[in-house]
């Protein structure tokens, strides 16, 4: 795993996508900065990972980010993820 700086990912997300676009991170790991940057800049995010524990950690990190107030971006309503057919 290689952690990318949030500032770098936020710049890439804001430069190459528009609000409401979907960004795919096929190697999301423990709580990807790509997902956090998407939340901060009003993009939708899809993260893919193999490890269920890492997935749960990433979900919690994104949930915390979604709960933070933003003056400029309307954040989407939080949906519970469906992991491997779980409800």
C-alpha positions as CSV (number, residue, x, y, z in Angstrom):
1,X,0.0,0.0,0.0
2,X,1.1,3.5,-0.7
3,X,-0.7,6.4,1.0
4,X,-1.2,9.4,-1.2
5,X,-1.2,12.9,0.3
6,X,-4.8,14.3,0.6
7,X,-3.7,17.6,-0.9
8,X,-2.5,15.8,-4.0
9,X,-5.6,13.6,-4.4
10,X,-7.9,16.6,-3.8
11,X,-6.1,18.6,-6.5
12,X,-6.4,15.7,-9.0
13,X,-10.0,15.1,-8.2
14,X,-11.0,18.7,-8.5
15,X,-8.9,19.2,-11.7
16,X,-10.1,16.2,-13.6
17,X,-13.7,15.6,-12.5
18,X,-16.8,17.5,-12.0
19,X,-19.2,17.6,-9.0
20,X,-21.4,14.5,-9.1
21,X,-19.0,12.5,-11.2
22,X,-18.1,8.9,-10.0
23,X,-14.5,8.2,-9.2
24,X,-13.3,4.5,-9.0
25,X,-10.4,3.5,-6.8
26,X,-9.7,-0.1,-7.5
27,X,-7.1,-0.4,-4.7
28,X,-8.8,1.6,-1.9
29,X,-7.0,-0.1,1.0
30,X,-7.6,1.2,4.6
31,X,-9.4,4.4,4.1
32,X,-8.3,5.9,0.9
33,X,-7.4,9.5,0.5
34,X,-9.1,9.3,-2.9
35,X,-12.5,8.6,-1.2
36,X,-11.9,11.4,1.3
37,X,-11.1,13.9,-1.5
38,X,-14.2,12.8,-3.4
39,X,-16.4,13.5,-0.3
40,X,-14.7,16.9,0.2
41,X,-15.3,17.9,-3.4
42,X,-18.8,16.5,-4.0
43,X,-17.9,13.5,-6.1
44,X,-19.3,10.0,-5.8
45,X,-16.8,7.3,-4.9
46,X,-16.5,3.6,-5.5
47,X,-13.7,1.8,-3.7
48,X,-12.6,-1.8,-4.3
49,X,-10.6,-3.9,-1.9
50,X,-10.0,-7.5,-1.1
51,X,-9.7,-7.4,2.7
52,X,-13.0,-7.1,4.7
53,X,-11.3,-5.5,7.7
54,X,-9.7,-2.9,5.4
55,X,-13.0,-2.3,3.8
56,X,-14.7,-1.7,7.2
57,X,-12.0,0.7,8.2
58,X,-12.3,2.6,4.9
59,X,-16.1,2.8,5.4
60,X,-15.7,4.2,8.9
61,X,-13.2,6.8,7.6
62,X,-15.5,7.9,4.8
63,X,-18.5,8.0,7.2
64,X,-16.5,10.3,9.5
65,X,-15.7,12.6,6.6
66,X,-19.4,12.7,5.5
67,X,-20.4,13.8,9.0
68,X,-18.1,16.8,8.9
69,X,-19.9,20.1,8.0
70,X,-19.1,21.8,4.7
71,X,-20.0,25.3,3.8
72,X,-19.7,24.8,0.0
73,X,-20.7,21.3,-0.9
74,X,-23.9,19.5,-0.3
75,X,-23.0,16.0,0.9
76,X,-25.0,13.0,-0.1
77,X,-27.1,11.1,2.4
78,X,-25.1,8.2,4.0
79,X,-26.0,4.7,2.7
80,X,-24.8,1.6,4.4
81,X,-22.5,-0.4,2.1
82,X,-23.5,-3.9,1.0
83,X,-20.5,-6.0,1.6
84,X,-20.4,-9.5,-0.1
85,X,-24.2,-9.8,0.1
86,X,-24.5,-8.7,3.7
87,X,-27.5,-6.5,4.6
